Structures are given as C-alpha cells and as structure tokens.
C-alpha cells in the first residue's frame, strides 16, 4: 500500500494501476503477483516488471495516517473549510462505505458497500450522487482525483488552492515600473532621504533612461505610494524619522541572558521627565545614568547630573555598585539589608559593612554593556574598568534592542516615579503641562535622595515577570528575591574601596612640577607638600619624567598628584580663596574666551580668577547671562542636601543674609510678584489659590495622591553621610557658606578646608565603614 511518506507496499487486497487499467491484487506468491481486473480478467505478473512499469501506482490501499494540518487549514476562507470537510465525509464513504471513516458504526448504503461494489463503481456512484445534490457536473475522475489528494495530503488536499495563493506585493503593477522603483531606491540608499514625491521624480527619470522618454508611464500618485511602501525596506522608506535614516536591515532580537549577579550590567543615560531646580535657581531636566544588572533586574546605582553626564561620572558609577548603599537617617528600618529576602547572616560574616546598609544588591560587575556614546568609550571610563577588572562590551551601532533591559527600566522610572513628582514634564511636548517649570520644587540633590529611596522601596521589591526561579516557575520574583536566590550559588565577595580608590578613577594627566607648582589649563596649583619635588623628574621614563596628576572636570579648585611616597596629595588652586563654589572645565574655557589677556600669565590667571568670582556672584543674585547660568549649572556637583540649624523647604533657598526665598526667583522678583498678587487670594507666584508652602519632604495641598513612601514625611532632611559627593557636615565648608555641592574625600591630613572637597558625587567606603 502507499504510505503517507511515499513508500509503496503491495499486499493482497490493494488496488493498483497497471498497463493503463485498474487492478486489484488477489494473491502474492514469491515473485509472482496475481491481479484481477474490473471486468473479470485475470493476470499474473512478475513483481519486478509490475513495479518498474511507468504507470504503476498503488491506488486502493489505505495510506498511513498523517498529522492533520489544522493550523494551515484555518488560513483558508470559512466557506472553503466547510466544502473541504464535506468532501472528506464523501471520500471516506467511498473508501470505507461509511461517512464516518473506518471503524464507524452503522450499515453502509448498498451502492457504497465494499463487499458488493468495486472502488471504481463506488466512485461512479458518488459522482452521480454529488451531481444530483447540486454540486454541478461531477465526474468519476473528479472523485478519484479528490480521493488521491486526500491520501497524499489529508484534509489540506481537499482545499481549493486557488484561495490559498498569496497576494502579490505589487498587485498588477507593470514590471518595468517595479524595476524602476527598485533602482530608484537603490540610488537613494546611503543618501539623505527626501519624500515619496521626490522618489517619484527619480523613478520617472529611470524609466526614461531605460525605455525612452514617455514610453512607460508612472502610475497615479496613490498607486505609486502603495508600490513604494510594498517595495521599500522599512529603514529606507521615505518620510521615516531621521534617526533611522542610516539603519540597516533589522536583525532577529536575542534577549540577553545572565546566570549570576554582575555577569552583565547595562549602563545608559537619559533625561529624566522631571524639572529640577538647579544651583543657580534655573530649572531644567537633569540627566539620569543607571546601572542595571541583567540577572536580577536590580538598579545597582543611579546618579543624577544637572546637565550632561561626563566620563568621570560613569567611571565613579562603577565604584558605587561595589559599595553598600547606606541606610540613611530618616529611612524606615524596613529598608535595611537585614529585612531583605537574602541570606543576611552569611553576608554579614563576609562583609561587616552590610550591618547598616540598605536592602539593595552589592555587586562587582564582570562585564558592562554600553552604547557607543563618547563618555562610555572615553579613556577615563575604560581606565576605570581596567582598574576594577571589568570587561567593556559595546553594543552594535544603532541597535537599542541590545540594551533592551535598561531602556525598559527608563520607561518604568518615568511612569512609576516621575509622574508623581512635582515638575513632571511628560514623555514628550504633547503631554507637557503649561507650567511644568513653575511646578519644579526639588533640587537635583533632593531628587537624587528621593530616587534612591524609591529604588530601595519600590523597584527592588516589585515583582518582575522576567524573573523566575527553576523551583518556582509560576511565581514572579522581585529583584531582591532573585539576588538572594542567586547568592546561594555565587556567594558574595566584598570589594573595599578607599578615598584613594575614588581618586584613581578620576581622569589623569601628566605634568611637571616646576618652581611655581603645577600648571593645568592656565591654572596654577601649589602647596608646601611640593617643596621637595620642584624641578625633579618623577622617574617615569614613558612620560618624560612628568608626574601623575588626577583632576575632577566638575571641580577645578584642586588636583591630586601622586608624589614619591606613592600616595595622593591634594594640591589647591592658588586662587581658590576667591572661589567658594565648584566650577568646571567648560565654564573656565568660557572665561578664557571672554577675558582679554593684559599681561603675563600670572596677571592673566588673576584676571580669570576675578572674572570667575564676579560670574559666580552674578549667578547668585540672578543677574548672570542665561548662557553663563547654563555653564554654571552644567558642572554643579550633585550631592545630598545639608541639614542646617534653620532648614528651608525644597522650594526655597537661603540668601547670603540668612533669609529664605523661593527657588528660581530673586528677592526683587518675589517682591514684585507679591505686590502684584496682594489682595487677590493668589499665591505669590500668581498661579492658583494661596496655599502654604509644602514642608521640606512633603507635597503641596491637593497632591496627596502620590505614593506616601516617597514624599510624605514630617522629619527634617537627614544629615548626609560624609562622602565624596557631599561636604562634611558641620565642617569649615558649612561655616564659610559653601554650597551643598562640595565634596569631602575623607582625608584627615589636609591643611585647608577647601582641600577637603572632591566633588565625586559618591560615597567613600572607608568613611562609611567608620560611621557604621
């Protein structure tokens, strides 16, 4: 018999076709096959001769059962499905005598009884029956063809395949026009894209070149638009956004797989959908840089910058992942590491710093996945990765899906956190309120504190559908639960970092030590500690005897030089006494472009220092140029707010005279607004009814729908742990009235107060260990 796989098997009772006639096998004896014809004739044939005949076919044997192609069958129209099912019942009745198929209960009708009629007679009877039922003129050959199709393909063989032919992409379009459109698209590839109308003109030019002027007509505009959409690649379709202009053909998406914490950590930056109040009183959207662990979906570190993130920020972000996040004063005890679903006692034995840490993972990355942004491919960032033993894996160009996890995390932060913060801007300008800038209440430092608490409270304890444990596949785990589950297999190895380790991560330059000190970018740095090294080479032959100098691009008031003892020494700027606020390289470059040189370099440096002091004073009083405001804001270090004796609210700042005013407004602007709104029942800013200013960690009236865990607290702002990102509380910086953006590197042997300022924006592990 004939199987579904194409095998041919001869057996007694099988129906075959041989010598142009139908036969039935009535006996098989060694190499002889006895056949009986439809009209009573009998023949005996050698099996080899029978099988080798050109028209030999096994037709009456039952095929091997195949798997029904139900998915393919459901792609045809419903009417054709019903017709095919009807044919199936009729074919089964022809072959087995019953419409239900072999083994069905019942008695065959006389004209379809296999015991009384041959297969050819049953096929003729079925043809007559279908014709009488109104199926049109159905011949016996039609029934036989459908029966053979059913044997070969099952139910799919009974379908009218004229309804299954795929529609052509180009329809009835002229092949010459199709070829011309493809040629026009090829010529446009790699060039700046225009509109479809311009492509239509290029297509007409191609047709004229190939077939003569006017020989082939270009179709109507609507038809041409449909033709271009069908033929063009989505990335090269005219009218697509500019960001996809040079994109290549799409590749299959392969999700990143990590089996242990730190195996893959994705880094990326984006603008936060919240307006913040910058240090100079202006408002803007800060930039957020996060590090996301793929294995646990944990946000290991998150840093907010007033403007663009620099390479040093990304480098120090690496160190923050490996240092425990302290449980800050004022945070509930439920956020402690001891309450997290992790093997706390085992962790504590390995790292005593975790005793007062917040419930967030501490991971040393093995590989960081970054895009091809300048900050992530800079020498400072790559050197930081090398010093920490971290591999850097850049993603393919223009492939945002290669960092899909961190891109999705940004969307979650904007929807789960940002929309509940005053000053929310929405994801685009169409969703932005008219007064989002005036609604801004929080400084970058305050937003950083709230974001850290939200990550600890909400993100790390929120189940993620992508986190599953093999023993509990039906349960979605939280990032903290996944980290705790993986710790049993990977363990935890602490990585202690000191203040010098953070300095090591800063950008490095090589400079000589002269009689006047160290010159860097038209600034002179000097300190008595350089006395024994002036004019002497460092002994590093590869750098021509120059000395290793580390500098902070966000705070140029001091540098760190590695002297003969191998330790870092902080060297202040000689004019640091005139500047009580950090300034960055870009602001200094602006001054060099605007201040004319009137004498030697010492006089010019003094003029630059005086211009810098005047600029910072103008910024404090709100009279600086907008560009100068932007330059100052761009390099203001991010740090935690200070807890002073007379704390002010998040919407106010303290004047040099000790009084408070609303952020973003000068004293004169406040007096003018108050005079204009007097007796109107409005707030001094002129927006809405007069309501009391929110408390330092609260919201204005009517905003109680935000999560209470983020903002609703009556406690004052906590005193920050001394860190490389915040000034030492109660120190000389506070007495001098310096900004909260100053930093402290934990060194005890510095002589002046300014030298204790590093501006890292991160915590010092050694100092944290002393506090714990």
N, C-alpha and C positions, 0 to 999 in steps of 0.2 A: 504494500500500500504506500501511498505518498504521504510523507510526513510534512509537518509544518516547516521543518528545517530544510526541505528539498530532497530528502532521501527517498528512493523508490524501492518498495518491497513487494514482491509477488507472493500472493497467498491464495489459497482456494477461496473462491467467492468474490475475488477482486474483479472489478470491471476495468477493461483496458481498451485502448485504441490501437489497432494494428492493421496495416495494409489498407488504410482508408475506411475501415469499418469498426464497429463496436463489438467487443467480445467480452465473455465472462470466463474466468479461469475455473475449470471444473476439476482439475487434477494436476499434480506435480509429481513426477517420478524421475529422480536423479536429474538428468539434463533435459528431460522432455516436459513440455508444458502442453496440456490438453485444453483446447478452447472450444467454447460453444457460442455460435453466432445468434443474432437477433431472430433470424428466420429458420432456425433449426439446423444450420450447417455446423459441422464439427471439423476441427483441425488440430493437428499435433505439430508443434514447432520446437526446434532446439532453443533452449533458454538464451544462449549467446546470440543467435540470429534474431530472436524476438527483441531483446533489449537493444541491439545495435540498429534496429530499424529506425529510419529518420522520423517517422510519425508516431513512434511508440510513446504512449503515455498511460499512466495509471489514473483512471478517472472515477472508478466506482468505489475505491477504498476509502475508509474513514481517515481523515488527517489527524495528526497529533494535535492535541488541544494546545492552543497558544494563549498568552495573556491578553485579555481584551484591552484595546487601546481606548479606554474611556476618556482620558484627557484629550486625546486627539479627536475623538468622536464628538466631543462637546464644542469643538470650534466651528462646526458647520451649522447652518441655519436649522431652526427647530423643525420646520416642515420636512427638510431632508433627513433629519434624525428619525422622525416618525415613519417616513417612507422606507428607510433602511431597516427599521425594526419590523415593519410589515413584511418586507422581503425575507427577513430572517425566519419568520414563522412559516412562510410558504416553502422556503428551501428545506427547512427541517422536515416538513410534511412530505416533500418529495423523496427525501433520502431515507427517513425512518418510518413514514406512514402516519406519524403524529406531529401536530404543530408544536408540541412542547419539546420535541427532540427525543433522543434515545433515552429510554427508561421512563418516559412519561406514562401516566396511567390513562387508560381508555382503549377503545377499539378503533383501528384505522378505518377510514372510509374505504369502500370497495375499490374505487379507482386508484387509491394510493397504497393498497396493501402490498408490501414487498413479496409476500408469499404468492400473490396472484399475478402480479404485473412486473415486467422488467423496468429498469430505470428509465429507458427511453420512452416507454409507454406512460410512465408516471410524469415525465417531463412534458409530454404532449398533452396529457390531461390537465396539468397545471396551467399550461399556456391557454387552453380553451377556457378554463375557469376564470383566469385573470381578465381575459378579453370580455367575457360575459359580465364581470363585475365593474366594467367601465374603465379599465386601465389602458384603454386603447388597444391597438392590434399588437398582441404579444405573441411572438413565435416561440416554438420549442427551442430554437437555437438561443433565444434570449434567456430562457430559463436555464439552459445548460451553461451559458456564459456567467450568469449571476451565481450559479451553484459552484462553478470552478473558482470564481473570485472569492466566494465565501470560504472555500477550502484554503486558499492561499493567504488571505489577509484577514479573515474573520469578518466582523461587523464592518470594519473600515472598507472592505472590498465591496460592500453593497451601497456605498455612498456615491452619489452623482458628483464626481470630482470636478465638474465644471464650476461648482460653487466653492471649491476649496483653493482655487488658483489665487495666489497673492496678487494684489493690485499693483500695477506698475507705478514707480515713484514719479515718473514723468508723464503718465497718462498718455494722451495722444499727441504729445508734442513732437515736432519734427526732429529727427535725429541730427540734422545739421545744426539746428538751434541748440540742442542739448550739448553737442560737441563744442559749439562756440561759447556757451556759458561756462563749461568746464575750463576752456582755455582762458577765458577772462578771469576766472577765479585763480587760475594758476599764475597769471601775470600779476595779480594783486597780492599774492602771498608774500609776506615779509615787508610790505609797504604799509604806509598809513592808510587806514580804511576810510572810505567815504560812505556814500549812501547807495541804495539799490538803483536809484536813478542814474548815478554815475556809472555803475556797473552795466546798466542797460546800454549806455552810450558806447562803452568799451566792447560789449557784445556785438553791437551793430558794426563797429569797426572791424572786428574779427571776421564777421560774415562777409563784409565787402572785400576783405583781403583774400578770402578763400574761394568765394563763388562769384565775385564780381559785384559791382555797385547795384544794389536794389534787387539782386537775383533772389535772395531769400529774405522774407520779411520777418521782423522781430514781432513776437506775439504782443497782444494787448498788455497794458501795464499790470493789471491784476493777475493775468495769467503768468506774466514774467516773474512777478513777485513770488507766486506759488512755486514756480520752477526753480528759482534761486534757493528758496527755503528747503526744497527737497534735495538739491544737489550740493549745497554748501555745507562744509563742516561747521558744527556749532561755534567753534572758536574763531572761524574766519567769516562768519555771517556778517554782512554789512549792517551797521547800526548797533552792534553789540557794544557793551561798555569798554572803555579804553583799557582797563586792567586785563582784559582777555585778548587784547589785540595781537600779542605775540605768543599766546598759549598754543601749545602743540596738542596733538590728538590725546583724548582722555585715556588714562590707563586704569586698569582694574584697581579698586581700592582694597588694600590689605591692612586690616587693623593691626596696631602694634600689640605685641604680646610680651608681658614681663611676668616672671615667675617668682621674683623676690623684690623686696623694697630696695629702691635705689638702682635697680638694673637699668631702667630707663627713666630719666627725669626730663620733662619737656619745659623749656624756658621760652617765654614770649612776653611782649609788651603791647599795651593798647591804652587808649584814652578811656578814663572812667566816665560814665554817664552821670556825673555829678559836678556841679560848680562848687569850687572851693575858694576860700578867701586866702590869698597869698600874703606873704610877709609885708608887702608894701601897700596892702589894702585893696589891690585889684582882685578881680575874680577870673577864674578860668578852670578848665578841666585838667586835673592832674593826670599824669601817666602812671599806669599800674604795670608792674613787672612781677610775674609769679613764676614759681617753680612747682610743677605738678608731677607727682610720682605716678607712673602708669600702672604699676602693680596694685597699688592701694587707692588710687584716685585722691590722694591726700595733697593738699596745698602745703608744701613744706616751707615756703617762705613767700612773702608778698611785701613789696616795697612800693610806696607812692612817692613820686617826684613831682615838684611843681610844674615842670615842663618836660623836656626830653630826658630820657634815661641815658646815662653815659656808660662807657665801658667799665669804669670803676664801680658803678652801682651793680652791674651784672656780676662782676668778679666777687664783690663782697656778699652778694646774694648766695653764692656757693657756700661761703663760710657760715652763713646764718642757718642753712639747712642742717649742718652737723652740730649746732649748739642748741641745747634745750631752750625752749621758749619759757621765760619765767612767768609764774602765776602772779600777775601784777596786783598791787594793793587795790582793794575795792572789787576785785573779781570774786564771784561766789566760789565757795570751796568745791562745789560740784564740778568745776572745770579743772581740778587738779589731776595730775597724772595718776594719783592713787585711786581715783574714781573711774578711770578709763578702763575699757574691757581688754586689758593687756596683762601679761604676767608681771605685775608690778614688783613683787619681791625679788624676782630674778633680775629684773632690770636695775633695781636699786643696788643690788650687790655688785653689778658690773659698773655702775655709774652713779655715784652719790649725788651728783648734781640734779638728778631727777626727783629728789625728795620734795622740792618746792616748785617743780616745773608744771606747766600747763599740759593738759591732755592732748598733745599733738605729737605726731611722729618725729623722731630724731633720726635722720637718715644721711649717710655719707654716699653721695651719688657715685655710681660706677661709670655711667655714660649720660651725657646731657645731649638732648636733641634740640638743635637751634635752627632758626632760619638763617638766611644769608644776609641778615642785617649787619651794618657796619660795626655795631657795638659787640655783637657776638663773634665776629671774626677779627676783632682787634687784637693787637699783640698783648695788651694788658689782660684781656679776658683769657686768651689762650695760655698766657704765662701762669695765670691763677689756676687754671685747670691742671696744668702740668705740675705745679707745686703741690696740689692736693691729690694728684694721682687720678684725675678724672679724664675720661676719653670724650672727645667732642665729635658729634655726628651731625654735620649739616644736612638739611633736608634738600631734596631736589629742587631746582628753580621752579617757581610758580606752582608749587604743589602744597596748598594749605591743608589738604587732607592728610599729609604726612604728620601733621601735628593736630590731628582732629580732637584729641582729648583736651588739650589746653585751649583750643578755640571754643569748644563746647563749654569749658569751665568759665570763660569770659562771659558767654551768654548767660550762664546761670548766676554769676555775680551781679550782672546788670539787672536781672529780673528778681532775684531773691534778696538782694541787698540794696542796690542803688535806688530803686523806686520808692523806698521807704525813707530816704534821706532827704532833708531839706536841700533844695537846689538841684533836684533831679532834672536832667535835660531831655530824657527820652533817647531812643536809639538813633533818631535822625531828626532833621529840622522840621519835618512834618508832624512830629509828635512832641515838639518842644513848646512849653508854655511861653507866654509873652513876657513874664517877669522872672525867669529862672535865675538870672543873675542877681536880682534883688533878693531872691529867696535864699541865697547862699548864706549859711551861718557858720560853717565849720572851716577851720584851718586845715591845712594838709596834715599837720601833726595830729589833730583831733580825728580826722578821717582815718588816719593810719591806726590809731588806737581802737576805734570802733570796728574797723575792718579786721584787725587781729582778733578782737573778741568775737566777732561774728563767725570767723573761720573756726575758732575753737568751739563755739556753742553750736552753730548750725551746720556748717559744712562737714565737719569731722564726725558728726553724729547723725547725718542724714543718709538713709539707705540709698544705694545706687544700684540700678538694675544690672549694671555690668559687673558687679562684684558678687561672685558666687563661690561657695566652698564646696569641694567634691563631696563631703559628707552631708551637706545641706543644700543641694542644688535648687530647691524650691524657695529658698529664703534669700532675699537681697540683703547684703551686709552693708554696714557703714564703713567709711574709710578707716576709722579707729579699730573696728572689729576685724577688718581684713588685715590691718597691720599686726594686731595681736595674734591672729591665726598664723601669719607667716613668720612671726618671731620664733615660734616653736621649731621651725625648720632652719631658719637662717641665723638666729641669735642677734645680739647687739654688741658692737664693738665701739666704745666711746672714742671720740676724736677731740682731745683737749686743744683749745686754741687760746693763745695769749695775745696781749696787745701787740707784740711784735709780729704775730702772725697776720693780723689785720693790716699792719703797715706793709708787710711783704706783698699783699695783694694790690697795693696802690701802684700806679704807673711809675716806671723807673726811667731816669735819665742819668747820664754820666757827665760830671762836671769837675773841673779842677778847683782846688781850694787855694785862693790867692790871698795876698796880704789884706785885701778888703773883705774877704769872705767868699761866698758862692753867688755867682750871678746866674739868674734864671729868668728869661723872658723880660729883660730890662728891670729886674728887681734884684736887690742885694740882700742876702741873708747872712747874718753874722751872729756869733755867740762866743763867749770866752772859751767854750769847750773846743773851739777850733784852733786855739793858740799853738799847740804843738804840731799841728798838721799843715800850717800855712806854707805854701810853696813846695810841699813834699809830694812825691808821687804815691799812689795807692799800692803799687806793686802789681796791679792787674795789667799785664802786658797787652792783652787783647783790646783794652780800652785806653791805651797810651798813657797809663798811669793816672787816669781820672778816677774820681770817687763815685760810688753808687749813691744816688740821690732819689728818694721817693717823694712824690708830691701829690696833693689832692686837687684835682681840677675844679672842685666846688669851693675850696677854701685855700686861697693862695697866701694866707698870712704866715705860714710856716712850712717848712720842708723837714724831711728826716734823712740824715746821712749816716751811712754805716762807716764808723771810724775804725781805728786799728784794733780795738778790742772785739770787733765783730758785732757789737750791739748798735742799735739805732739811737741817735741823739736828735732831739727836736731842735731845729735852728729857726728862730723867728725872723720875720722881715724887719728890717731896720726902721721902717716907718709904721710898724704895727700899732704903735701907741695912738696914731691918728685915725685908725680904722677899728671900730668896735663892732663890726658886722662882717660875716664871711662874704667874700667876693670871688667870682670865678674867672677863668681864663678869658671867656668871651667878653665880659664886662671890661676887663683890663685891656683887651685888644681895641674895644670901642674907645677907651680913653686915649690909647696911643694914636688912634686915627684922628682924634679931635684936638688934642693938646699939641700946640706947636713947640718945637724944641728951641729954647732960648739960650742954652749954654752947654756946658759939658754934661756928661751922663749923670753925674751926681745931682746937678741942678735940674736936669730933665726928670730924673726919678722923683725928686722932691716935688716938682710941679705936678707930676702924675698922682702922687700921694695926696696932694692938696685937692686936686680935681676930684679924686675918688671920695675924699671926705665931704666935699661940697655936694657931690651927687647923692651920696647916701643920706645926707641931711635933707636935701630937697625931696628925696623919696619918702622920708619920714613925715614931712609936712605936706605931702601931696602935691608939690609943685614941679616934680620932675617930668620930663618929656615922656610920652607913652612908650617910645622905644626904650628909653632908659629904664622905665618901670619893668618892661618885659625882660631886659637883660638882667636886672637885679633878681627878678622872680625866678628866672630860669635856673639860677645857680644857688638859690636859697636851700641850705641843707634841710632835709626832712628830719624832724626829731619830735619826741613826745613833749607835750606842754608842761610847763613848770607849775608847781603848786606854791603860790606865794601867800603872804600873810593876808592880803586883800584880794582874793581871787576874783577874776572877772568872768563874765559869761562867754560862751562860744561866739556870740555875736558882737562882742566888744573887744577893744584893745586898750592898752594902758598908754597914756601920753607920758612924755618925759616928766611932766609935772605931777604925775601920780594919779590923775583923773582918768576916767574911762570914757570912751566914745564908741559909736557903732563902727564895726569893721567896714572898710571900703569908703569911709567918709571922713573928711577933715572936720575940725571943730567949726570952721566957718560954714561948711555945708550943713552941719547939724543945726546950727543956729538959724540959718535961712529956712530950712525945712520946718523947724519947729514954729517959726514965726508965721510961715505960710499956712500951717495947719491948725493954728491956735483957734479954738472955739468951734472947730469943725467936727470934733469927735474922731478924727483920724489919727493914725499913728504918725510919729514924726517923719517917717519916710513917705507919707502920703498914700499908702496902699492899705486899704481895708480899715476896719474899725480899730480903735485903740485897744490894744491888749498888752498885758505885761510881757516884758521880755522873757524868753524861756530861761529856765535855770541852766546851770553850766552843762549838765548832761541830759537835759530834757528837750521837749519839743514845745512849740507854740500851741496855744489853745486850738482845739479842733483837729489836731494831728495825732490823736491818741490811737489811730488805727495801726500805727507802725508796731512792729514787734517790741514788746516791752523789754526783752532781754538785751536789746541793742542800745536803747536810749533812756529808758525810764529808770532813773536812779537819782536819789537826792544826795548822794555822797559827793564831796568835792573831788576834783580831778586828782588822781593818785600821784604821789611823788614818784617820778620815774626812777628806775634802777639806773645808776650811773653807767653809761655805756659809750661806745664810740659814736653814738648818734645823738647824745644829749649831754648838756653841761652838768657838772657835778652840782647837785642841789645844795644851796646854802654856801657855795664857794665864792671865790672872788668875782667870777663872771656875773653872778647874780647881784653882787654889791655894785658892780660897775654899770648895771642896767643893760647887759648884753642880751641879745635875742636868744630865744629858746633853741635856735638852730645851731648853737655852738656845740662842740663835741668835747669829749673827755676820753683820753686813751688809757686811763688807769695808771699812768706813771706817777710815782711819788717823789722822784728826784728832780723834777723840773723846777727851775728857779722862779720863773714868772708865771702869772696866771694865764696869760694868753697861750703859753706853750702847752697848756693842758687841754688844748682844743684841737680835735682832729677832724670832726665833721663827717664821720663814716656813715652814720645812719644805721649802725648795727650794734649789737650787744657784745661786750667784752666778756669772754668766758671766764677768765681768771677773776675778774671783779665780781661776776655773778656768783661764782663759787664761794667767794668770801661772804657775800650777802646771805647765801643760803646756809 
